[in-house]
Amino acid sequence: PYREAIARLELTANATEEAQRTFPAILAPQGAVSLEFVIVHCREPLDWVEADLLPIAPSGSRLSFYEKCGEEPQMSGAVRSHFASVNVVSCRDPIDGPRGDECLGYLAHLVTNYWQLATFTVFMQADPHDHLHFPYLANALKMMAFGTYAVPFLSLNGARHVRSWTPCLNAVHEAIFGEKMRDAVGPYCCAQFIVQDAKIRERPLAFYQRMMRLVDGTLDYDLCSAGKVKRSTHCYGMEFTWHLVFGEDYEPPLRQDDARLPLPLRLKFGNEFVKRDWNDVVLNPNTPKKIVEEVNYDQMTTR
């Protein structure tokens, strides 16, 4: 077992060195691999940016807030010095229209920056703890900092949707892809993910412009309701289809079962196999034992 363990360790070390040597040229042939965080914000507290994101974000990443409610998020000096840039982009919901939620911000970023995207973009809501586990995000970001990350699309949230097919989902799917749903969808929930620029540009700019028109107030009707709605049902439908936009199957495998993912990302929480405090582990357990000093077989009886 010892020699087998050493052999596996050497194999991992060699694979890591090969990834660090080859991935930059593959991912960013015209320059350095880059990273941007896109956060869609509307009055949510942002203390988590410094408390939870800053410690795990690679230095020199870009940070962009798509501001939907007219605020100007204030970041500390520590945040501004850590990130290469901190931008606030106005992204208001349509007047008298339904709330576009994160979809409007995500699509505004994709459409506006289609040709200038970072190598990897992390799309996040402004209350990310509701759905994702930061240790899992930390694993992906550590791999990026180490030069060993090359996953084209990665869902970040821990929970999954049940397999779903509804007339509303089908209508949104048909509006996005130009065809009816071929099967029920069952992705990871709630629209927080990392995606590579090359994966985004596998679809033309016009595709994302068409998606954006579903949530920016261009349509004067709702695909899923005869009346006026406060929250865009189109955006809710997109929550079930982002993975299809970026080339995943209708029901992608669990991360634990996805052989395409490197081992640090084949987890749900990101740290379920990590133990930092060993004080509660008995290294030399006191196993109960019975000592038999002498057996007198002459006094034994049988039945």
Solvent accessible surface area in square Angstrom, and as a share of the most:
residue,aa,sasa,rsa
1,P,149,0.94
2,Y,165,0.63
3,R,209,0.76
4,E,96,0.43
5,A,57,0.44
6,I,61,0.31
7,A,56,0.43
8,R,161,0.59
9,L,118,0.59
10,E,101,0.46
11,L,127,0.63
12,T,84,0.49
13,A,47,0.37
14,N,92,0.47
15,A,60,0.47
16,T,35,0.20
17,E,112,0.50
18,E,82,0.37
19,A,13,0.10
20,Q,64,0.28
21,R,169,0.62
22,T,33,0.19
23,F,50,0.21
24,P,57,0.36
25,A,69,0.54
26,I,123,0.62
27,L,19,0.09
28,A,16,0.12
29,P,96,0.61
30,Q,176,0.78
31,G,49,0.47
32,A,92,0.71
33,V,60,0.35
34,S,38,0.24
35,L,14,0.07
36,E,10,0.04
37,F,0,0.00
38,V,0,0.00
39,I,0,0.00
40,V,10,0.05
41,H,5,0.02
42,C,43,0.26
43,R,165,0.60
44,E,50,0.23
45,P,105,0.66
46,L,24,0.12
47,D,107,0.55
48,W,15,0.05
49,V,0,0.00
50,E,74,0.33
51,A,68,0.53
52,D,48,0.25
53,L,0,0.00
54,L,28,0.14
55,P,95,0.59
56,I,38,0.19
57,A,5,0.04
58,P,27,0.17
59,S,90,0.58
60,G,45,0.43
61,S,4,0.03
62,R,72,0.26
63,L,0,0.00
64,S,5,0.03
65,F,0,0.00
66,Y,8,0.03
67,E,4,0.02
68,K,14,0.06
69,C,24,0.14
70,G,47,0.45
71,E,73,0.33
72,E,109,0.49
73,P,9,0.06
74,Q,140,0.62
75,M,26,0.11
76,S,44,0.28
77,G,56,0.54
78,A,49,0.38
79,V,1,0.00
80,R,116,0.42
81,S,93,0.60
82,H,44,0.20
83,F,6,0.03
84,A,71,0.55
85,S,37,0.24
86,V,24,0.14
87,N,64,0.33
88,V,45,0.26
89,V,60,0.34
90,S,90,0.58
91,C,12,0.07
92,R,151,0.55
93,D,40,0.21
94,P,27,0.17
95,I,164,0.83
96,D,120,0.62
97,G,29,0.28
98,P,39,0.25
99,R,123,0.45
100,G,0,0.00
101,D,18,0.10
102,E,16,0.07
103,C,0,0.00
104,L,6,0.03
105,G,0,0.00
106,Y,0,0.00
107,L,0,0.00
108,A,12,0.09
109,H,3,0.01
110,L,2,0.01
111,V,33,0.19
112,T,102,0.59
113,N,37,0.19
114,Y,8,0.03
115,W,175,0.61
116,Q,125,0.56
117,L,17,0.08
118,A,1,0.01
119,T,7,0.04
120,F,2,0.01
121,T,0,0.00
122,V,0,0.00
123,F,1,0.00
124,M,0,0.00
125,Q,25,0.11
126,A,2,0.02
127,D,57,0.29
128,P,0,0.00
129,H,96,0.43
130,D,97,0.50
131,H,59,0.27
132,L,6,0.03
133,H,61,0.27
134,F,22,0.09
135,P,51,0.32
136,Y,0,0.00
137,L,1,0.00
138,A,9,0.07
139,N,26,0.13
140,A,0,0.00
141,L,0,0.00
142,K,123,0.52
143,M,24,0.10
144,M,27,0.12
145,A,75,0.58
146,F,124,0.52
147,G,25,0.24
148,T,23,0.14
149,Y,3,0.01
150,A,35,0.27
151,V,13,0.08
152,P,58,0.36
153,F,19,0.08
154,L,5,0.02
155,S,22,0.14
156,L,2,0.01
157,N,1,0.00
158,G,4,0.04
159,A,55,0.42
160,R,66,0.24
161,H,34,0.15
162,V,122,0.70
163,R,124,0.45
164,S,18,0.12
165,W,127,0.45
166,T,57,0.33
167,P,103,0.65
168,C,34,0.20
169,L,8,0.04
170,N,19,0.10
171,A,28,0.22
172,V,0,0.00
173,H,4,0.02
174,E,68,0.31
175,A,31,0.24
176,I,0,0.00
177,F,41,0.17
178,G,64,0.62
179,E,75,0.34
180,K,125,0.53
181,M,18,0.08
182,R,172,0.63
183,D,71,0.37
184,A,16,0.12
185,V,1,0.00
186,G,2,0.02
187,P,3,0.02
188,Y,22,0.08
189,C,12,0.07
190,C,16,0.10
191,A,7,0.05
192,Q,3,0.01
193,F,4,0.02
194,I,0,0.00
195,V,0,0.00
196,Q,21,0.09
197,D,19,0.10
198,A,53,0.41
199,K,38,0.16
200,I,1,0.00
201,R,76,0.28
202,E,120,0.54
203,R,67,0.25
204,P,86,0.54
205,L,48,0.24
206,A,56,0.44
207,F,10,0.04
208,Y,0,0.00
209,Q,66,0.29
210,R,92,0.33
211,M,1,0.00
212,M,42,0.19
213,R,109,0.40
214,L,18,0.09
215,V,4,0.02
216,D,48,0.25
217,G,40,0.38
218,T,80,0.46
219,L,55,0.27
220,D,139,0.72
221,Y,129,0.49
222,D,24,0.12
223,L,58,0.29
224,C,41,0.25
225,S,42,0.27
226,A,120,0.93
227,G,48,0.46
228,K,167,0.71
229,V,31,0.18
230,K,189,0.80
231,R,96,0.35
232,S,2,0.01
233,T,32,0.19
234,H,7,0.03
235,C,0,0.00
236,Y,95,0.36
237,G,0,0.00
238,M,0,0.00
239,E,20,0.09
240,F,11,0.04
241,T,1,0.01
242,W,6,0.02
243,H,7,0.03
244,L,15,0.07
245,V,3,0.02
246,F,1,0.01
247,G,54,0.52
248,E,30,0.14
249,D,99,0.51
250,Y,27,0.10
251,E,84,0.38
252,P,12,0.08
253,P,56,0.35
254,L,82,0.41
255,R,7,0.03
256,Q,79,0.35
257,D,95,0.49
258,D,10,0.05
259,A,88,0.68
260,R,155,0.57
261,L,17,0.09
262,P,44,0.28
263,L,139,0.69
264,P,59,0.37
265,L,0,0.00
266,R,68,0.25
267,L,22,0.11
268,K,73,0.31
269,F,86,0.36
270,G,5,0.05
271,N,69,0.35
272,E,67,0.30
273,F,174,0.72
274,V,84,0.48
275,K,90,0.38
276,R,206,0.75
277,D,83,0.43
278,W,148,0.52
279,N,142,0.73
280,D,109,0.56
281,V,52,0.30
282,V,106,0.61
283,L,155,0.77
284,N,135,0.69
285,P,83,0.52
286,N,146,0.75
287,T,94,0.55
288,P,126,0.79
289,K,169,0.71
290,K,179,0.76
291,I,133,0.68
292,V,90,0.52
293,E,163,0.73
294,E,147,0.66
295,V,72,0.42
296,N,70,0.36
297,Y,161,0.61
298,D,139,0.72
299,Q,140,0.62
300,M,119,0.53
301,T,122,0.71
302,T,133,0.77
303,R,286,1.04
